């Protein structure tokens, strides 16, 4: 998957995760190497993607790690079926 770099900051107390927000439908598509139809299917299937606005003014956003975790869980569920 393109664009995945774990965002983390090392402190004197350990490693702290710094969220990576994907701020558009295009960015989500690019990072995961999929098209807009696939992202819309993920939304229907319950992906942690926020949609704001309506019609042509819809804005999509998501947090990268949450998306990876959701996709892993979906893959596990498919393999069990």
N, CA, C and O of each residue as an XYZ file, in Angstrom:
324
protein
N       0.835     -1.174      0.000
C       0.000      0.000      0.000
C       0.877      1.233      0.000
O       1.778      1.385      0.825
N       0.592      2.100     -0.936
C       1.416      3.286     -1.079
C       1.189      4.260      0.065
O       0.096      4.344      0.625
N       2.228      4.984      0.395
C       2.092      6.099      1.309
C       2.088      5.761      2.787
O       1.907      6.648      3.620
N       2.286      4.483      3.133
C       2.218      4.171      4.557
C       3.578      4.361      5.189
O       4.545      3.673      4.861
N       3.627      5.285      6.076
C       4.791      5.477      6.928
C       4.231      5.648      8.327
O       3.393      6.515      8.574
N       4.691      4.834      9.213
C       4.160      4.945     10.565
C       4.575      6.286     11.141
O       5.763      6.598     11.215
N       3.611      7.061     11.542
C       3.879      8.368     12.138
C       4.081      8.180     13.626
O       3.143      7.866     14.358
N       5.278      8.370     14.056
C       5.558      8.197     15.469
C       6.620      9.175     15.916
O       7.476      9.598     15.138
N       6.547      9.513     17.153
C       7.497     10.442     17.750
C       8.103      9.738     18.950
O       7.386      9.249     19.823
N       9.418      9.691     18.989
C      10.074      9.060     20.130
C      10.317     10.117     21.200
O      10.867     11.186     20.936
N       9.897      9.788     22.396
C      10.095     10.691     23.528
C      10.935      9.969     24.572
O      11.266      8.795     24.406
N      11.267     10.644     25.607
C      12.021     10.016     26.691
C      11.227      8.913     27.375
O      11.796      8.085     28.086
N       9.931      8.900     27.165
C       9.059      7.916     27.811
C       8.602      6.814     26.862
O       7.793      5.972     27.253
N       9.088      6.795     25.652
C       8.693      5.758     24.712
C       8.250      6.364     23.389
O       8.581      7.506     23.071
N       7.507      5.592     22.635
C       7.063      6.007     21.318
C       5.590      6.392     21.383
O       4.773      5.672     21.958
N       5.265      7.523     20.792
C       3.893      8.009     20.765
C       3.436      8.050     19.308
O       4.134      8.607     18.461
N       2.285      7.475     19.009
C       1.750      7.487     17.655
C       1.190      8.866     17.330
O       0.460      9.451     18.130
N       1.528      9.370     16.176
C       1.015     10.650     15.700
C       0.060     10.354     14.536
O       0.514      9.887     13.491
N      -1.231     10.607     14.681
C      -2.199     10.240     13.647
C      -1.906     10.881     12.295
O      -1.455     12.023     12.210
N      -2.173     10.114     11.240
C      -2.054     10.614      9.870
C      -3.471     10.691      9.311
O      -4.117      9.666      9.095
N      -3.947     11.902      9.081
C      -5.302     12.103      8.574
C      -5.261     12.162      7.046
O      -4.505     12.930      6.452
N      -6.087     11.338      6.442
C      -6.278     11.371      4.986
C      -7.425     12.333      4.753
O      -8.519     12.112      5.273
N      -7.214     13.387      3.993
C      -8.153     14.500      3.944
C      -9.015     14.604      2.705
O      -9.695     15.612      2.514
N      -9.005     13.585      1.858
C      -9.861     13.645      0.673
C     -10.086     12.253      0.118
O      -9.346     11.320      0.429
N     -11.111     12.120     -0.706
C     -11.382     10.864     -1.386
C     -10.179     10.484     -2.244
O      -9.779      9.320     -2.286
N      -9.612     11.461     -2.919
C      -8.443     11.213     -3.776
C      -7.270     10.686     -2.969
O      -6.598      9.746     -3.394
N      -7.017     11.278     -1.813
C      -5.894     10.831     -0.980
C      -6.123      9.414     -0.462
O      -5.193      8.609     -0.438
N      -7.346      9.103     -0.051
C      -7.658      7.744      0.407
C      -7.406      6.754     -0.733
O      -6.792      5.707     -0.527
N      -7.880      7.088     -1.933
C      -7.678      6.226     -3.102
C      -6.188      6.014     -3.380
O      -5.750      4.885     -3.606
N      -5.426      7.080     -3.365
C      -3.990      7.000     -3.663
C      -3.240      6.151     -2.644
O      -2.423      5.310     -3.019
N      -3.508      6.364     -1.373
C      -2.792      5.639     -0.321
C      -3.070      4.139     -0.401
O      -2.160      3.332     -0.209
N      -4.318      3.760     -0.683
C      -4.675      2.345     -0.701
C      -4.654      1.733     -2.099
O      -4.907      0.538     -2.253
N      -4.358      2.532     -3.113
C      -4.251      2.001     -4.466
C      -5.557      1.470     -5.022
O      -5.570      0.462     -5.728
N      -6.660      2.142     -4.707
C      -7.986      1.723     -5.167
C      -8.697      2.908     -5.817
O      -8.236      4.047     -5.739
N      -9.825      2.618     -6.457
C     -10.616      3.668     -7.077
C     -11.709      4.188     -6.162
O     -11.932      3.666     -5.069
N     -12.383      5.222     -6.628
C     -13.447      5.858     -5.840
C     -14.592      4.894     -5.539
O     -15.157      4.940     -4.447
N     -14.944      4.023     -6.482
C     -16.030      3.063     -6.243
C     -15.705      2.155     -5.068
O     -16.579      1.847     -4.258
N     -14.440      1.723     -4.971
C     -14.041      0.854     -3.860
C     -14.164      1.583     -2.531
O     -14.645      1.007     -1.555
N     -13.743      2.825     -2.476
C     -13.843      3.589     -1.227
C     -15.310      3.751     -0.843
O     -15.657      3.637      0.332
N     -16.155      4.009     -1.803
C     -17.595      4.130     -1.506
C     -18.171      2.813     -0.996
O     -19.043      2.816     -0.127
N     -17.690      1.684     -1.530
C     -18.115      0.366     -1.012
C     -17.668      0.206      0.438
O     -18.419     -0.290      1.278
N     -16.427      0.635      0.723
C     -15.940      0.541      2.097
C     -16.821      1.344      3.038
O     -17.124      0.896      4.143
N     -17.234      2.532      2.604
C     -18.126      3.357      3.429
C     -19.409      2.584      3.718
O     -19.863      2.530      4.861
N     -19.988      1.991      2.687
C     -21.218      1.192      2.859
C     -20.994      0.036      3.823
O     -21.895     -0.343      4.571
N     -19.781     -0.524      3.802
C     -19.459     -1.680      4.654
C     -19.039     -1.284      6.066
O     -18.737     -2.152      6.886
N     -19.016      0.022      6.361
C     -18.728      0.465      7.721
C     -17.311      0.936      7.977
O     -16.895      1.019      9.133
N     -16.555      1.250      6.927
C     -15.179      1.728      7.114
C     -15.177      3.022      7.929
O     -16.127      3.803      7.868
N     -14.105      3.240      8.692
C     -14.011      4.463      9.500
C     -13.652      5.678      8.635
O     -12.585      6.274      8.779
N     -14.566      6.016      7.746
C     -14.393      7.148      6.844
C     -15.502      8.145      7.152
O     -16.675      7.776      7.214
N     -15.136      9.385      7.340
C     -16.115     10.436      7.638
C     -16.465     11.149      6.342
O     -15.589     11.509      5.556
N     -17.762     11.345      6.135
C     -18.225     12.090      4.968
C     -18.969     13.306      5.483
O     -19.908     13.196      6.271
N     -18.530     14.466      5.022
C     -19.183     15.719      5.397
C     -19.729     16.370      4.141
O     -19.111     16.293      3.079
N     -20.874     17.007      4.255
C     -21.476     17.674      3.109
C     -22.337     16.715      2.304
O     -22.474     15.538      2.639
N     -22.910     17.248      1.238
C     -23.786     16.443      0.389
C     -23.532     16.766     -1.071
O     -22.978     17.809     -1.420
N     -23.965     15.815     -1.926
C     -23.846     16.033     -3.361
C     -22.407     16.261     -3.790
O     -21.492     15.563     -3.353
N     -22.226     17.248     -4.652
C     -20.896     17.553     -5.181
C     -19.964     18.134     -4.113
O     -18.756     18.226     -4.328
N     -20.518     18.520     -2.976
C     -19.702     19.139     -1.919
C     -19.265     18.137     -0.848
O     -18.774     18.542      0.206
N     -19.436     16.839     -1.102
C     -19.013     15.837     -0.124
C     -17.518     15.886      0.069
O     -16.750     16.019     -0.883
N     -17.116     15.773      1.339
C     -15.691     15.696      1.685
C     -15.470     14.420      2.486
O     -16.209     14.125      3.424
N     -14.457     13.680      2.108
C     -14.118     12.421      2.767
C     -12.859     12.623      3.595
O     -11.955     13.360      3.200
N     -12.806     11.961      4.751
C     -11.573     11.954      5.538
C     -11.526     10.686      6.379
O     -12.557     10.077      6.662
N     -10.334     10.299      6.769
C     -10.145      9.106      7.584
C      -8.774      9.175      8.227
O      -7.926      9.973      7.828
N      -8.565      8.333      9.226
C      -7.269      8.247      9.894
C      -6.607      6.958      9.408
O      -7.216      5.889      9.438
N      -5.370      7.068      8.965
C      -4.677      5.978      8.289
C      -4.635      4.680      9.098
O      -5.003      3.627      8.577
N      -4.203      4.731     10.335
C      -4.081      3.514     11.136
C      -5.440      2.849     11.339
O      -5.543      1.624     11.271
N      -6.476      3.635     11.586
C      -7.818      3.065     11.740
C      -8.256      2.344     10.471
O      -8.890      1.290     10.534
N      -7.915      2.918      9.318
C      -8.268      2.272      8.047
C      -7.526      0.941      7.887
O      -8.118     -0.058      7.480
N      -6.233      0.933      8.207
C      -5.478     -0.317      8.118
C      -6.070     -1.376      9.042
O      -6.219     -2.531      8.643
N      -6.404     -0.997     10.260
C      -6.976     -1.951     11.211
C      -8.324     -2.463     10.726
O      -8.614     -3.654     10.840
N      -9.149     -1.574     10.185
C     -10.462     -1.980      9.675
C     -10.297     -2.959      8.511
O     -10.989     -3.976      8.452
N      -9.382     -2.654      7.587
C      -9.166     -3.538      6.442
C      -8.638     -4.901      6.886
O      -9.041     -5.921      6.327
N      -7.751     -4.940      7.870
C      -7.251     -6.217      8.396
C      -8.393     -7.041      8.981
O      -8.487     -8.245      8.743
N      -9.266     -6.376      9.753
C     -10.404     -7.076     10.357
C     -11.348     -7.611      9.278
O     -11.847     -8.731      9.386
N     -11.589     -6.813      8.243
C     -12.457     -7.265      7.144
C     -11.857     -8.484      6.443
O     -12.581     -9.413      6.086
N     -10.545     -8.483      6.246
C      -9.880     -9.608      5.596
C      -9.987    -10.869      6.472
O     -10.224    -11.961      5.957
N      -9.817    -10.720      7.771
C      -9.953    -11.862      8.681
C     -11.372    -12.420      8.628
O     -11.564    -13.635      8.589
N     -12.369    -11.528      8.626
C     -13.763    -11.969      8.577
C     -14.063    -12.709      7.280
O     -14.789    -13.703      7.289
N     -13.507    -12.233      6.156
C     -13.720    -12.911      4.865
C     -13.096    -14.287      4.873
O     -13.671    -15.233      4.335
N     -11.920    -14.414      5.477
C     -11.227    -15.707      5.511
C     -11.952    -16.726      6.369
O     -11.827    -17.929      6.139
N     -12.701    -16.269      7.345
C     -13.465    -17.174      8.214
C     -14.711    -17.708      7.528
O     -15.215    -18.774      7.880
N     -15.202    -16.963      6.550
C     -16.450    -17.350      5.870
C     -16.255    -18.497      4.917
O     -17.209    -18.934      4.273
